[in-house]
Amino acid sequence: MLEHGHEPEEIARRISENNKPSHLRDVIYGAIDGAVTTFAIVAGVVGAELSTKVIIALGIANVLADGFSMAAGNYSGTKAELDDAKRLRAVEERHVTLAPEGEKAELREILSQKGLEGETLDAAVNAIARNRTTWIDMMLVEEYGLSPVDPHPMRAAQATFLAFLAAGMVPLLPWLVSAPNAFQWSIAMTGLTFFGVGALKSRWSLAPWWRSGFETLAIGGVAAAIAYYVGTLFA
C-alpha cells in the first residue's frame, strides 16, 4: 500500500503543507534530555540517601532551569542558521543583479549535473532564470546546501522546552503524589517514557518501533545508572 495518493489536488495540498519547518528533532531531543537529566538527578539524590524535599527541589529546578537553558540554546542555534541563510540570500541576490550571466552559468552547471543537456538544459535554465525568487531559492539549496524552508527559532525553542518539561516531570511524579516505593515507580515510569519516545521516533525512520524504543531506553538507562552510582559514593 502506498503512503499517499497522487491525485492532482492531493499532490498540491501535500507539497504546500510540507513547505514548513519541522520540529521533530526539537521535540525528540527535548523529551529525551528532559527525562534523562531529571531522572539522573533523582537517581543521584536517592543514591546519596537525601530527603524527599531535596529530590523534589532539585528535580523541579532542573526541569525549569535546564529546560529553559536548552530552549535558549536551541533558539540561538536556530537563529544563527536563519541569519546565515539570510546572509547567503543577500549574497545571491547581489550576484544575480551584478553578474547574471555568471549566475546562469552556475545554474547551468547544477542542472547539467542532474542529467539535463542540449535544448532541454537551455530551456530549463531560461525558465528558472525568469523567476528571480525561484532562481535564488534553487541556488541556496544546490550551491550552499541550505534547506528550502527557513527555520523558525522561537517555535523550535518552544517545542524543545515543552517536550523537556513534559518528559522531565515524569521521574518526579511519584514523589509529588507521595506514592509508596517512589523510586521504583520513578524507574518504571521513566523507562516507559524512554521507550515511548523511542517508539514514537520510529514513525519517522525505517527502524521498527520496538528497536527504536529499546535503543532510547538503553541510552537513558546508562545515564541513570551512572548518576545513581555516583550518588551512592556520597551516601
N, C-alpha and C positions, 0 to 999 in steps of 0.2 A: 504494500500500500504506500502511495506517495504521501509525503508530509504536507503537501499543499496542492491546490488546483492550478490550472493555467488558463482560466478564462480571462479575457482582456480586463474586465472590471476588477477581478481579484488580483491580477498582476499589478495593476496601477495602484490599488489600495495597499498591497503588501510592500511595494517598493517605497511608497510615500511614508508608510508607518515606520519602516526600517531606517529612514533617514533621520534618526535621533540618537543621541549618545546613550550608550548602555552603562548601567551602574551595577552590573552583575559582579564585577571584580570588587567594587567598593563594599557591597553587601557581604560577600563571602569573606573577604579579608577582615572586615569589622566584626562579623559574628564569630569567626574562629579565634581571633585575637582576644575578643571580649571574654569568651568562655575560658580560654587558656590562661590569660593573665589573672582573672579573678579567682579561678579555681587554684591556680598556683599559689596565690596569696593565702587562700583559705587553707590549703594543704600545709603550707609552711607554718601558719599560725597554729593549726591543730597539732602538727608535729612538735611544735615548741610548747604545747600544753598551756596555751594562753586562754584567756576568758572569752566567753561568747561576745561580750561587748567589743572586745578588740577585733574579733573576726568580722563583726558587722561594720564597725567603724572603718577598718582598713579596706574591707570589700567595697563598701559604698564609695569611699574616697577614690579607690582605683577605678570603679566604673565611671564616675563623673570626670575625674581629672585625666585619667589615661584615655578615656573615650573622647574627651574634648581635644586632648593633645593629638590623637590620631586623626581626628576630623580636621583640625587646623593644619596638620602636616599634609593631609591629602588635598585640602583646599590650596595650599601654597604650591604643591607639586603640580596639580592640575592647572592652576592659573599660569604657572610657568610654561606649561605646554601650550596653553591658549595664547599667551603673549608671544611665544616663538612662532606659532602659526600665523599670527597677525603680522609679525615682522617679515616672515617669508612671503606672505601675500603682498605686502607693500613692495618688497624687492621685485617680485614677478610683475606687478602692475607697472612699476617703473621701467623694467626691461621691455615689456610689451609695448610701452609707449615710445621709448627711445631707440629700441633695436628690434622692431617687429620681425624683420627677416631672420635675424639670428634666433629668435624665439620660435619662429616657424620651422627653422632647421632642426631645433631641438625636438619640436613636436613631431616632425617627420621621422626623426631617428627613433623616438618612442614607439610610434605606430609601426615602423618597419620591423622593429624587434618583436612586435606582436604578430607578424606574418603578413602585413599588408604590403602591396607592391604595385607598381605601374599606375594605371589610371585610377584604380581603387584607392591607392595611397594618396594620390594628388587630390582626389575628391574629398577624402576624409580630412586631410589637413586643411583644405579650404573651408569645409563645412564647420569644423570645430573653431577655426580662427575667426569666423564671422561672429561668433558669440564670445565676447570678451570674458564674461564670467565663467563660462564653461571651459574656455581655454586655460584660464588661470587655475581653476579648480583641478583640471587634469594635470597641469604642471606640478602643482603642490603634491598631488598623490604620487605621480610617477617619478618626478625628479628628486623629491625630498622624502618620500615615503610617509607623508602625513596621512592621517585618517581623513576621509572625505567629510566627516561630521565633526564639528568643533566640540570640544569637551565643555562641560558646564561645572565650574569649580564649586559653586555653592551647593548644587544638588548632589555632587559627589561627596562633599563633606557631610551633608545631612544624611545621606544613605549610610555612610560609614559610622556616624555617631549613633543613629537609631539601631543599626544592627549590633553594634558593640553594646549598647545599653540593654537591648532585649536579651542577647545571649549572656552578657556579663552578669545579669541579675540572677540567672538560673542557679549557680552554685551557692548563692546566699539565701535562697528561698527557704530551705529547711530551718535555718536559724531565725529568719524573720517571722516564721509562723510557729516557732518553738516546738518543732517536731522532735519526737524521740529519735535517738540514733541519727542525729542530724548529719553527721559526717558521712555515714553510709548512704543516706538519701542524696546527699550532695554529689557523691561519687556516681551514683546511678543516674541521676538527672543530668549531670554534666556529660556523662558518657553518652546518654541518649541524644543530647544536644549536638555533640561532636558528630555522632553517627548521622543524625538527621540533616545537619548542614552538608556533610559529605554526600549523602544520598541525594539531596536536592541539587547539589552541584553537578551530579552526573547527568542531569537533564540537558545540560549544555556541553556534554562531552560524549565520547564513544565508549567510555568505561561503564560497566554495569553498575547499578546503584549500590549493590552490596559491597563491591570492591572499593568504590569511592568513599562509602560510609566508613568502612573499616580502616581505610588509609587515613582519613581525618581523625578517627578515634585513636589510632596509634600515635599520631603526632601529638594530640592533646594529652594522651596518657603518659608519654615520655616526659613532657614538660611538667605535668603534675607530680610524677614520681620523683623527679629531680628536686622540685620545690619541697615536697614532703620530707625527703631525705635530709635536705639542708636544714629544715625546721627541727628535725629530731636532734641535730647536733647541738641545739641550744636549749633542749628540754632540761 
